[in-house]
Every structure is written in structure tokens, then in C-alpha cells.
């Protein structure tokens, strides 16, 4: 009887482990040493705060750009529908967040209009690697393209 109880308990623990979903929630600090940042220019935030629920993900980024501190706040739905958040200046950033169950990667594709009439296309891929939040970021505009990989440690 003890063996059956032990087998049931182990099966329960395994099912809990396999049933867990990725949750990006937390306060995260950029680990510049582990990250792959642009040599001359980086758009990496210094830290981020993520609130991840079953239906939404809210991302608050804090950083510095050209000596100016900034904070951005974005709310994305995880239903694959387009979301709108503040862009650059008075523009509106349009984004779609899609979860890939196989790779356990959340891809957020955004288009940000610029004052000159062109757009920035931004792709952010969020994943967990061990205890780190990793965000692969690619940006493309009339001004060029860039790719960075941010590795964040939990604070």
C-alpha cells in the first residue's frame, strides 16, 4: 500500500512540473555582461517590471537614451489581437503578441510611426533561460537594422 501511495505522489509531482507554464512576472535588471548589445548604440532598458497573467502581459521599461531617463509602459493581450500603446512622441505603437507553446517564446511584433512618415518595425522575443529573462530584439527602419539580446537577472 505504501508503494502505491508513493507512486501516486510521484505521478502527481511530475504532472505539476509538466503542467507549469512560463511566467515572465517579476522585477528584472539588465545583465550587460551576458547580453549582446549594440557596439555603438543600444536600446536596452536598464531594468523592467513584468506583470504576466493568463490573458495579458504588462511591461514597464526603465532606461536611458542620449542622457535622458525614460519609462515606457505597454499592455499586450495574449489573444493574438492588435494592441495600441504610446509610441515615440505622440505616436501610437501597434503591437501583436503571440505565444508559441512548443518553443515557449512570446513574440511581440510592433510598428511604431516616426515623425518623418516612416515606421520602425520592432520584434521582441521573450523567453526564460534557466532563471533569466531573455529578450531578443530586432528593429528595422529607414535608418537601418539592429539586433540585440538582453539577458535580465531577477532582482
C-alpha positions in Angstrom: 0.0 0.0 0.0 2.9 2.4 0.8 4.3 1.7 -2.7 1.0 2.7 -4.4 0.9 5.9 -2.3 4.5 6.7 -3.3 3.8 6.1 -7.0 0.7 8.3 -6.9 2.5 11.1 -5.1 5.4 10.9 -7.6 2.9 10.9 -10.6 1.2 14.0 -9.0 4.5 15.8 -8.7 5.5 15.0 -12.3 2.1 16.2 -13.6 2.5 19.5 -11.7 6.0 20.0 -13.1 4.9 19.3 -16.7 1.8 21.4 -16.3 3.6 24.6 -15.3 3.6 27.4 -17.7 6.2 30.1 -18.3 5.5 33.3 -16.3 7.7 36.3 -17.0 6.4 38.2 -14.0 9.0 40.0 -11.8 11.4 42.8 -11.5 14.4 42.3 -13.8 17.8 44.0 -14.0 19.9 44.0 -17.2 23.0 41.8 -17.0 25.1 43.7 -19.6 27.9 41.1 -19.4 25.6 38.3 -20.5 23.8 40.4 -23.0 24.7 41.1 -26.7 24.4 44.9 -27.0 25.0 47.1 -30.0 28.6 48.2 -30.1 27.9 51.9 -30.8 24.3 52.2 -29.8 21.9 50.2 -27.6 18.2 50.5 -26.9 18.4 48.1 -23.9 16.5 49.1 -20.8 18.4 49.1 -17.5 15.5 47.2 -15.8 12.0 46.1 -16.5 9.0 45.2 -14.4 6.7 42.5 -15.9 3.2 41.5 -14.8 2.2 38.4 -16.7 -1.3 36.9 -16.4 -3.1 34.3 -18.4 -4.6 36.9 -20.7 -2.2 39.8 -20.6 1.4 40.9 -20.2 2.3 44.3 -18.9 5.9 45.5 -19.5 7.3 48.6 -17.8 10.8 49.5 -19.0 13.3 51.9 -17.4 16.4 53.1 -19.1 18.5 56.0 -20.5 18.6 57.3 -24.0 21.0 60.1 -25.0 21.5 61.0 -21.4 17.7 61.2 -20.7 16.0 58.8 -18.4 12.8 57.2 -19.8 10.0 54.9 -18.7 7.6 53.1 -21.0 4.5 51.2 -20.1 3.0 48.7 -22.5 0.0 46.4 -22.1 -0.4 43.5 -24.5 -3.2 41.0 -24.8 -2.2 37.4 -25.4 -5.1 36.6 -27.7 -3.2 37.5 -30.9 -5.2 40.7 -31.4 -3.6 44.1 -32.1 -3.0 46.3 -29.1 -2.2 50.0 -29.0 0.3 51.7 -26.7 2.1 55.0 -26.6 4.9 55.2 -29.2 7.6 57.8 -29.8 6.4 61.3 -29.2 2.7 61.5 -29.7 2.5 58.4 -32.0 0.7 55.2 -31.3 2.6 51.9 -31.3 0.5 49.0 -32.7 1.5 45.5 -31.5 0.5 41.9 -31.6 1.7 39.3 -29.0 1.7 35.6 -30.0 2.7 32.8 -27.7 4.4 29.7 -29.2 3.6 26.7 -27.0 6.3 24.5 -28.5 9.2 26.9 -28.1 7.8 28.7 -25.0 8.6 32.1 -26.7 6.3 35.1 -26.6 6.8 37.2 -29.8 5.6 40.8 -29.7 5.6 42.4 -33.2 5.2 46.2 -33.2 5.0 49.0 -35.7 6.0 52.5 -34.4 5.4 55.5 -36.7 8.0 58.2 -36.8 7.6 62.0 -37.3 9.2 61.7 -40.8 6.4 59.4 -42.0 8.4 56.2 -41.8 8.0 53.4 -39.4 10.1 51.3 -37.1 9.3 47.6 -37.1 10.2 46.1 -33.8 10.2 42.3 -32.9 10.7 41.3 -29.3 11.0 37.6 -28.4 10.7 36.8 -24.6 11.9 33.5 -23.2 13.1 32.1 -20.0 16.6 30.6 -20.0 17.3 29.0 -16.6 16.5 31.8 -14.1 17.0 34.6 -16.6 14.5 36.5 -18.7 16.0 36.8 -22.2 14.6 39.2 -24.8 15.8 39.1 -28.4 15.1 42.4 -30.0 15.3 43.3 -33.7 14.5 46.7 -35.1 14.3 47.8 -38.7 13.6 51.3 -40.1 14.7 53.6 -43.0 17.7 54.3 -40.7 18.9 50.7 -40.7 18.6 47.5 -38.8 19.8 46.2 -35.5 19.6 43.1 -33.3 20.3 42.9 -29.6 19.9 40.1 -27.0 19.1 41.3 -23.4 19.6 39.0 -20.5 17.9 40.0 -17.3 18.6 38.8 -13.7 15.7 38.7 -11.3 16.0 41.4 -8.6 
